[in-house]
Amino acid sequence: MTDDVELRRIATRRADMKIAFRGHLLTYAIVNAGLALINLVTTPGDWWFQWPMFGWGIGLLAHGIATYFHGDGGRERMIEEELERLRQRR
C-alpha cells in the first residue's frame, strides 16, 4: 500500500511539472508573438523582439530539460539523500 501511495505522489508531481511547462510554453508563444507584432507595427526595420525571445527561450529550454529529461529535476533524490543523512545522525 505504501508503494502505491509513493508512486502516486511521484506521478502527481511529474504530471504537475509537465502541466506547468506547457503553461510556460504557451505563455512564451503568446507573449513573443505579441512582441513580434508590436515590433513589426512600430519599428519594422529594427528587429528587437528576437532578444527577449532568445533570453526567455534559454529559460524555457532549461525548464523543458528539467521537466522531461530529469524527471523531478533531482529534487526527490536530494530529499532522499537529506533524509538519509538525518536518519544516520539519530
C-alpha positions in Angstrom: 0.0 0.0 0.0 2.8 2.4 0.9 4.5 1.8 -2.5 1.3 2.8 -4.3 0.9 6.0 -2.3 4.5 6.9 -3.0 4.3 6.1 -6.7 1.1 8.2 -7.0 2.8 11.1 -5.2 5.7 11.0 -7.7 3.4 10.6 -10.7 1.3 13.6 -9.5 4.4 15.7 -9.1 5.7 14.8 -12.6 2.3 15.5 -14.1 2.2 18.9 -12.3 5.6 19.7 -13.7 4.5 18.8 -17.3 1.4 21.0 -16.9 3.5 23.9 -15.6 5.9 23.5 -18.5 3.1 23.5 -21.1 1.7 26.7 -19.5 5.1 28.3 -19.7 5.4 27.3 -23.3 2.0 28.7 -24.2 2.8 32.0 -22.4 6.1 32.2 -24.2 4.4 31.7 -27.6 1.7 34.3 -27.0 3.9 37.0 -25.4 6.6 36.7 -28.1 4.0 36.7 -30.9 2.7 39.9 -29.4 6.2 41.4 -29.1 6.8 40.5 -32.8 3.6 42.1 -33.8 4.4 45.3 -31.8 7.9 45.3 -33.4 6.5 44.9 -36.9 4.0 47.7 -36.4 6.2 50.2 -34.6 9.7 49.7 -35.9 9.6 47.3 -38.9 13.2 48.0 -39.9 14.7 47.3 -36.5 14.3 43.6 -35.3 14.5 43.9 -31.5 11.8 41.3 -30.5 14.3 38.5 -31.0 16.4 39.5 -28.0 13.7 39.0 -25.3 12.6 35.9 -27.2 16.1 34.5 -27.1 16.7 35.3 -23.5 13.4 33.8 -22.4 13.9 30.8 -24.7 17.0 29.9 -22.7 14.9 29.8 -19.5 12.2 27.8 -21.3 14.8 25.3 -22.6 16.1 24.8 -19.1 12.5 24.3 -17.8 11.9 21.7 -20.5 15.1 19.8 -19.8 14.3 19.8 -16.1 10.8 18.6 -16.8 11.3 15.9 -19.5 14.9 14.7 -19.0 15.5 14.9 -15.3 12.1 13.9 -14.0 11.8 15.9 -10.9 14.9 17.9 -11.5 16.8 15.9 -8.9 14.6 17.3 -6.1 13.3 13.9 -5.0 16.9 12.4 -5.0 18.1 15.4 -2.9 15.3 14.9 -0.4 16.1 11.2 -0.1 19.8 12.0 0.5 18.9 14.6 3.1 16.6 12.2 4.9 19.3 9.5 4.9 21.7 11.9 6.5 19.2 12.8 9.1 18.5 9.2 9.9 22.2 8.5 10.2 22.5 11.2 12.9 20.0 9.5 15.1 
